[in-house]
């Protein structure tokens, strides 16, 4: 999750969120959080449905131009973030986010199981059709 999304959920500014993270840098190893390059930030914004940061009269839209490198947090980084922000809101948001991660893992597991079953059925069907299409030996 990106810092802008988390700041919105936690009802804090991106600046306050980043300050808290920087003050507690030791709690956020590389497998908990990374700082995106500006190119990655533009790509992430575009994939998330963001529009161009410039209007027809060539002015910047506030908050949409990634002039600062955003942080991207893993599930563990999000969990650590609630301990750094230390507000009742952060605890509630963290619980909701952790539940969402659990649901995503369960959905992914379901899809893997369905894919395995389809592949098994396909293999059985292919094997059956090979048996049926062999010419009989007389």
Secondary structure, DSSP 8 states (H G I E B T S, - for coil): -BHHHHHHHHTS-HHHHHHHHHHTGGG--TTTEEE--HHHHHHHHHHTT---SB-TT--B-TTTS--S--EEE-HHHHHHHHHHH-SHHHHHHHHHHHHHHHHHHHHHHHHHHHHHHHHHHHHHHHHHHHHHHS----
